[in-house]
């Protein structure tokens, strides 16, 4: 087992840029913009916008906010943020989740270099990845530079899930990644530039001392850095570990725990027998449940799905070091197995969400989330076994490990 990280050895990309004037030298005389959210903070929790604005040798000309906004104030999906002027700095703050998803020509004209300082969760559907792709593409078109200030992938290096299939691209899946990709934002930027053949000046200000296999965080420096929600329903590391599976709940009628204090760690509904679901999961594929503990629970969401109704649910626990096994835990399979169990117990259960998801009206949300209909079809097919889904996903996972290898920046 790797030794824990120590506070004096770990620096994020933002830390290095702030501390090293030589790193900043290429920015002298150039207009600099920042793409950030609430988790874009220094070690002492100063927001990167304020920390960069305090540097005498750097000229901030604009800022950008992704989904949920620069301030992270927008609670749910499909809740847009408006452009505004920062009251302290007097610079425009442009929304990339408002009237547009890609920066316009006028927005691109506001800077020479864009600094991207976004804490990711390591999951394909988390839309900051798509925003990164879009700004790289627009920077290539407009002759701008992009610097990614790298941050940890809190889900670490494991890979899981099927690859997004051609024709299934969307804002929640812009590229052929598996659900859990195991890359940092800086590494993803390198992969985007190479695979999209972008002619763009893209620099990665790497982290120093990040050890993605180090206990106890296995990707996140647990006990060394404060967790700040990168989006409103990402409250802790445990959610980040489970998210590559629990995010699929957004494509179902089941509550994903929004409106509770543990969103995207649990799931349930008023008309589900959670105890029976857990038992059926253990019968179907007990080896898929390794590395975590499933606990029967009850919860009443204060908003969102089933608000004000008592739900019988399952809490996926990954916080106890005595039970959590980072290499063995496979959240995408855990959640897929839960769907399969519900379908077997209640064949006519209205599992799949049919209302709009991320502005898509013609394709089912569960298919958009998974990047193909494969998972839904497997769940719905009473003859399909866990081994069949394992075979499809396993081949994709092996292919992705080979694909990503040249783009890894950290051991």
C-alpha positions as CSV (number, residue, x, y, z in Angstrom):
1,X,0.0,0.0,0.0
2,X,1.3,3.5,-0.9
3,X,2.2,5.9,1.9
4,X,-0.2,8.9,2.4
5,X,0.7,12.2,0.8
6,X,2.2,14.9,3.0
7,X,1.0,18.5,2.9
8,X,4.4,19.8,2.0
9,X,4.8,17.6,-1.1
10,X,1.5,18.2,-2.8
11,X,0.8,21.2,-5.0
12,X,-2.1,21.7,-7.4
13,X,-1.6,23.5,-10.7
14,X,-3.0,26.7,-9.3
15,X,-0.6,26.5,-6.3
16,X,2.4,26.2,-8.6
17,X,1.3,29.1,-10.9
18,X,0.7,31.4,-7.9
19,X,4.1,30.6,-6.3
20,X,6.3,30.5,-9.3
21,X,6.8,33.8,-11.2
22,X,8.8,32.0,-13.8
23,X,5.8,29.8,-14.7
24,X,3.8,33.0,-15.1
25,X,6.3,34.8,-17.3
26,X,4.7,33.8,-20.6
27,X,1.5,35.5,-19.5
28,X,3.2,38.9,-19.1
29,X,1.5,41.5,-21.3
30,X,-1.3,39.1,-22.3
31,X,-5.0,39.3,-21.4
32,X,-5.9,36.4,-19.1
33,X,-9.3,34.8,-18.5
34,X,-10.3,32.2,-15.9
35,X,-12.7,29.3,-16.2
36,X,-13.6,28.3,-12.7
37,X,-16.2,27.2,-10.1
38,X,-16.5,27.3,-6.3
39,X,-14.0,24.5,-5.8
40,X,-11.3,26.5,-7.7
41,X,-9.5,27.5,-4.5
42,X,-6.0,27.7,-3.1
43,X,-4.8,25.6,-0.1
44,X,-6.0,28.4,2.2
45,X,-9.4,28.4,0.4
46,X,-8.9,31.7,-1.5
47,X,-10.8,31.5,-4.7
48,X,-8.6,31.4,-7.8
49,X,-10.2,34.5,-9.2
50,X,-9.2,36.5,-6.2
51,X,-5.8,34.9,-5.9
52,X,-4.9,35.6,-9.6
53,X,-6.3,39.1,-9.4
54,X,-3.9,39.9,-6.6
55,X,-0.9,39.1,-8.7
56,X,0.8,42.4,-10.0
57,X,2.2,40.7,-13.1
58,X,-1.1,39.2,-14.4
59,X,-3.9,41.0,-16.2
60,X,-7.3,39.4,-15.7
61,X,-9.7,40.5,-18.4
62,X,-12.6,38.1,-18.1
63,X,-13.9,35.0,-16.2
64,X,-16.1,32.1,-17.3
65,X,-18.5,29.8,-15.3
66,X,-19.5,26.3,-16.3
67,X,-22.7,24.5,-15.4
68,X,-24.0,25.6,-12.0
69,X,-22.1,28.9,-12.4
70,X,-18.9,30.5,-11.3
71,X,-20.4,30.7,-7.9
72,X,-22.0,27.3,-8.0
73,X,-25.3,28.6,-7.0
74,X,-27.5,26.8,-9.4
75,X,-28.9,23.7,-7.8
76,X,-30.2,21.5,-10.6
77,X,-29.6,20.5,-14.2
78,X,-31.2,22.7,-16.9
79,X,-31.0,25.7,-14.5
80,X,-29.0,28.4,-16.4
81,X,-26.6,31.1,-15.3
82,X,-26.6,34.6,-16.7
83,X,-23.6,36.7,-17.7
84,X,-22.7,39.5,-15.3
85,X,-19.9,41.9,-14.4
86,X,-17.8,41.0,-11.3
87,X,-18.6,43.8,-8.8
88,X,-15.1,43.9,-7.4
89,X,-12.9,43.4,-10.4
90,X,-15.1,45.0,-13.0
91,X,-14.5,42.3,-15.5
92,X,-17.2,40.3,-17.5
93,X,-18.2,36.9,-16.2
94,X,-19.5,34.8,-19.1
95,X,-21.8,31.8,-18.6
96,X,-21.1,28.6,-20.5
97,X,-24.3,27.2,-19.2
98,X,-26.8,29.9,-20.2
99,X,-27.6,31.2,-23.7
100,X,-24.6,29.3,-25.0
101,X,-22.6,26.2,-24.2
102,X,-19.6,27.2,-26.3
103,X,-17.9,30.5,-25.9
104,X,-18.9,32.9,-28.7
105,X,-16.5,34.9,-30.8
106,X,-17.2,38.0,-28.7
107,X,-16.3,36.0,-25.6
108,X,-13.2,34.6,-27.2
109,X,-12.1,38.2,-28.1
110,X,-12.0,39.1,-24.4
111,X,-8.7,37.3,-23.7
112,X,-5.5,35.9,-25.1
113,X,-5.0,33.0,-22.6
114,X,-7.7,31.0,-20.8
115,X,-6.7,29.4,-17.5
116,X,-8.9,26.4,-16.8
117,X,-9.1,25.7,-13.0
118,X,-11.9,23.1,-12.6
119,X,-12.2,20.4,-10.0
120,X,-13.6,17.3,-11.8
121,X,-15.2,14.1,-10.4
122,X,-13.6,11.7,-12.9
123,X,-16.8,10.7,-14.7
124,X,-17.7,11.2,-18.4
125,X,-21.1,12.7,-17.7
126,X,-19.8,15.5,-15.4
127,X,-20.2,18.4,-17.8
128,X,-17.0,20.2,-17.0
129,X,-15.3,17.7,-19.3
130,X,-17.5,18.8,-22.2
131,X,-16.9,22.4,-21.5
132,X,-13.2,21.7,-21.5
133,X,-13.5,20.2,-25.0
134,X,-15.6,23.1,-26.3
135,X,-13.2,25.8,-25.1
136,X,-10.2,23.9,-26.6
137,X,-12.1,23.7,-29.9
138,X,-12.9,27.4,-29.9
139,X,-9.4,28.3,-28.8
140,X,-8.1,26.4,-31.9
141,X,-10.5,28.3,-34.1
142,X,-9.6,31.7,-32.7
143,X,-5.9,31.3,-32.1
144,X,-6.1,31.5,-28.3
145,X,-4.1,29.7,-25.7
146,X,-5.5,27.4,-23.0
147,X,-3.6,26.6,-19.8
148,X,-5.1,23.8,-17.6
149,X,-4.3,24.3,-13.9
150,X,-4.4,20.6,-13.0
151,X,-6.3,19.1,-10.0
152,X,-6.7,15.6,-8.7
153,X,-9.2,13.1,-10.1
154,X,-10.9,12.2,-6.8
155,X,-12.1,8.9,-8.2
156,X,-8.5,7.9,-9.0
157,X,-7.2,5.7,-11.8
158,X,-9.7,2.9,-12.1
159,X,-11.6,2.5,-15.4
160,X,-15.2,1.3,-15.7
161,X,-18.2,1.3,-18.0
162,X,-18.9,1.1,-21.7
163,X,-17.5,3.6,-24.1
164,X,-19.8,6.2,-25.6
165,X,-20.8,5.0,-29.0
166,X,-20.7,7.1,-32.2
167,X,-23.9,9.1,-32.7
168,X,-24.6,9.3,-29.0
169,X,-22.6,12.5,-28.3
170,X,-24.3,15.1,-26.1
171,X,-23.5,17.7,-23.5
172,X,-23.3,14.9,-20.9
173,X,-21.1,12.8,-23.2
174,X,-19.0,14.7,-25.8
175,X,-16.4,12.0,-26.5
176,X,-15.8,8.2,-26.6
177,X,-14.8,7.9,-22.9
178,X,-15.9,5.2,-20.5
179,X,-18.1,6.3,-17.6
180,X,-15.1,6.3,-15.2
181,X,-12.1,7.4,-17.2
182,X,-9.3,7.8,-14.6
183,X,-7.8,11.0,-16.0
184,X,-7.2,14.4,-14.6
185,X,-8.5,17.5,-16.5
186,X,-4.9,18.2,-17.7
187,X,-4.6,14.7,-19.1
188,X,-8.1,14.9,-20.7
189,X,-7.0,18.2,-22.4
190,X,-4.0,16.4,-23.9
191,X,-6.2,13.6,-25.1
192,X,-8.7,16.0,-26.6
193,X,-6.0,17.9,-28.5
194,X,-4.6,14.7,-29.9
195,X,-7.8,12.8,-30.8
196,X,-9.6,15.9,-32.2
197,X,-6.3,17.0,-34.0
198,X,-6.6,20.5,-32.6
199,X,-4.1,23.1,-33.7
200,X,-4.1,24.9,-30.3
201,X,-1.5,26.1,-27.8
202,X,-2.5,24.0,-24.8
203,X,-0.3,23.9,-21.7
204,X,-0.9,21.9,-18.6
205,X,0.4,23.3,-15.3
206,X,0.9,19.9,-13.6
207,X,0.5,19.0,-10.0
208,X,3.5,18.2,-7.9
209,X,3.4,15.2,-5.7
210,X,0.0,13.8,-6.7
211,X,-0.1,10.0,-6.1
212,X,-3.4,8.6,-7.4
213,X,-2.9,5.2,-5.7
214,X,-2.1,6.6,-2.3
215,X,-4.2,5.7,0.7
216,X,-6.5,6.8,2.2
217,X,-7.9,9.0,-0.6
218,X,-6.9,7.0,-3.7
219,X,-7.0,10.1,-5.9
220,X,-8.1,12.8,-3.4
221,X,-5.6,14.0,-0.8
222,X,-7.9,13.0,2.1
223,X,-6.9,14.8,5.3
224,X,-4.6,17.1,3.4
225,X,-7.0,19.3,1.5
226,X,-10.4,20.7,2.2
227,X,-13.2,19.3,0.0
228,X,-15.3,22.1,-1.6
229,X,-18.3,21.1,-3.6
230,X,-17.5,21.5,-7.3
231,X,-21.3,21.4,-7.9
232,X,-24.1,21.6,-5.4
233,X,-24.8,17.9,-5.1
234,X,-21.1,16.8,-4.9
235,X,-20.7,17.2,-1.1
236,X,-17.9,14.8,-0.3
237,X,-15.4,12.2,-1.6
238,X,-17.8,9.3,-1.0
239,X,-20.2,10.8,-3.5
240,X,-17.3,11.2,-6.0
241,X,-16.4,7.5,-5.6
242,X,-20.0,6.4,-6.2
243,X,-20.9,8.9,-8.8
244,X,-19.9,6.9,-11.9
245,X,-22.7,4.6,-11.0
246,X,-25.2,6.7,-9.1
247,X,-25.3,9.4,-11.9
248,X,-27.3,6.9,-13.9
249,X,-30.2,7.4,-11.5
250,X,-30.7,10.8,-13.2
251,X,-32.0,8.7,-16.1
252,X,-34.6,6.9,-14.0
253,X,-37.7,7.6,-11.9
254,X,-35.8,6.6,-8.8
255,X,-34.6,9.3,-6.4
256,X,-30.8,9.8,-6.4
257,X,-31.0,11.4,-3.0
258,X,-31.3,15.0,-4.2
259,X,-33.1,16.8,-1.5
260,X,-31.3,14.8,1.2
261,X,-27.9,15.3,2.9
262,X,-26.3,12.4,0.9
263,X,-27.2,13.0,-2.7
264,X,-25.8,10.5,-5.3
265,X,-24.7,8.0,-2.6
266,X,-28.2,6.5,-2.2
267,X,-31.2,5.7,-4.2
268,X,-34.8,4.6,-3.7
269,X,-38.5,5.3,-4.2
270,X,-41.8,5.0,-2.3
271,X,-42.8,1.8,-4.2
272,X,-39.5,-0.1,-4.1
273,X,-38.6,-2.9,-1.6
274,X,-35.0,-2.0,-0.9
275,X,-34.3,-5.1,1.2
276,X,-35.5,-7.3,-1.6
277,X,-33.4,-5.4,-4.1
278,X,-30.3,-5.9,-2.1
279,X,-31.0,-9.6,-1.7
280,X,-31.6,-9.9,-5.4
281,X,-28.3,-8.1,-6.2
282,X,-26.4,-10.5,-4.0
283,X,-28.0,-13.4,-5.7
284,X,-27.4,-12.2,-9.2
285,X,-23.8,-11.1,-9.1
286,X,-22.2,-10.9,-5.6
287,X,-18.8,-10.3,-7.1
288,X,-20.0,-7.0,-8.5
289,X,-20.6,-5.8,-4.9
290,X,-17.0,-6.0,-3.8
291,X,-15.3,-3.1,-2.0
292,X,-18.5,-1.4,-0.6
293,X,-21.3,-2.0,1.8
294,X,-25.0,-1.7,0.9
295,X,-27.3,-0.6,3.6
296,X,-31.1,-0.6,3.6
297,X,-32.3,2.9,4.5
298,X,-35.4,5.2,4.5
299,X,-35.3,8.9,3.4
300,X,-37.7,11.7,2.5
301,X,-36.4,14.1,-0.2
302,X,-37.2,17.7,0.6
303,X,-37.1,18.6,-3.1
304,X,-36.7,16.9,-6.5
305,X,-38.0,13.4,-7.3
306,X,-40.5,12.0,-4.7
307,X,-40.3,15.2,-2.7
308,X,-42.1,14.9,0.7
309,X,-42.6,11.2,0.3
310,X,-41.0,8.4,2.3
311,X,-38.7,6.4,0.1
312,X,-37.3,2.9,0.8
313,X,-33.7,3.0,-0.4
314,X,-30.2,1.7,-0.6
315,X,-27.1,3.6,0.6
316,X,-23.8,2.7,-1.0
317,X,-21.2,3.1,1.7
318,X,-17.5,3.6,0.6
319,X,-16.2,5.7,3.5
320,X,-15.0,3.0,6.0
321,X,-11.4,1.9,5.2
322,X,-12.2,-1.4,6.7
323,X,-14.8,-2.1,4.0
324,X,-13.8,0.1,1.1
325,X,-11.5,-1.5,-1.5
326,X,-10.6,1.0,-4.1
327,X,-9.4,-1.5,-6.7
328,X,-12.4,-3.8,-6.2
329,X,-15.3,-1.2,-6.0
330,X,-17.1,-0.9,-9.3
331,X,-19.9,1.7,-8.9
332,X,-21.2,1.4,-12.5
333,X,-21.8,-2.3,-12.1
334,X,-23.3,-1.8,-8.6
335,X,-25.9,0.6,-10.0
336,X,-26.5,-1.5,-13.1
337,X,-27.1,-4.5,-10.9
338,X,-29.6,-2.5,-8.8
339,X,-31.6,-1.7,-12.0
340,X,-31.5,-5.3,-13.0
341,X,-32.7,-6.5,-9.6
342,X,-35.7,-4.0,-9.7
343,X,-36.6,-5.2,-13.2
344,X,-36.5,-8.8,-12.1
345,X,-38.6,-8.2,-9.0
346,X,-41.0,-5.8,-10.6
347,X,-41.0,-6.4,-14.4
348,X,-43.4,-3.6,-15.2
349,X,-41.8,-1.0,-12.9
350,X,-41.6,2.3,-14.8
351,X,-37.9,2.6,-14.3
352,X,-36.7,4.8,-17.1
353,X,-37.2,8.5,-17.0
354,X,-39.0,9.9,-20.1
355,X,-39.0,13.6,-19.5
356,X,-36.3,16.0,-21.0
357,X,-32.7,15.6,-19.8
358,X,-30.1,18.2,-20.6
359,X,-32.3,19.7,-23.3
360,X,-32.6,16.4,-25.1
361,X,-36.3,15.6,-26.0
362,X,-36.0,12.7,-28.4
363,X,-33.6,10.3,-26.7
364,X,-34.0,8.6,-23.3
365,X,-32.0,10.1,-20.5
366,X,-30.6,6.7,-19.5
367,X,-29.2,6.2,-23.0
368,X,-27.7,9.7,-23.1
369,X,-26.0,9.1,-19.8
370,X,-24.6,5.8,-20.9
371,X,-23.7,6.9,-24.3
372,X,-25.7,4.1,-26.0
373,X,-28.8,2.0,-25.3
374,X,-26.6,-1.0,-24.3
375,X,-27.2,-0.8,-20.5
376,X,-30.9,-0.2,-20.8
377,X,-31.3,-3.1,-23.2
378,X,-29.4,-5.4,-20.9
379,X,-31.5,-4.4,-17.9
380,X,-34.8,-4.9,-19.8
381,X,-33.8,-8.3,-21.3
382,X,-34.9,-11.0,-18.8
383,X,-32.5,-13.5,-20.4
384,X,-29.4,-11.2,-20.3
385,X,-26.9,-12.2,-17.6
386,X,-24.3,-10.2,-15.6
387,X,-21.6,-12.0,-17.6
388,X,-22.9,-10.6,-20.8
389,X,-22.7,-7.0,-19.7
390,X,-19.3,-7.8,-18.1
391,X,-18.0,-9.0,-21.5
392,X,-19.1,-5.8,-23.3
393,X,-17.8,-3.4,-20.6
394,X,-14.6,-5.4,-20.0
395,X,-13.6,-5.1,-23.6
396,X,-14.2,-1.4,-23.6
397,X,-12.4,-0.9,-20.4
398,X,-9.3,-2.7,-21.6
399,X,-9.3,-0.7,-24.9
400,X,-9.5,2.5,-22.9
401,X,-6.6,1.7,-20.6
402,X,-4.5,1.2,-23.7
403,X,-5.8,4.4,-25.3
404,X,-5.2,6.6,-22.3
405,X,-1.7,5.4,-21.5
406,X,0.2,7.9,-23.6
407,X,-1.6,10.8,-22.0
408,X,-0.9,10.0,-18.3
409,X,1.1,12.7,-16.5
410,X,1.4,11.0,-13.1
411,X,2.5,7.6,-11.9
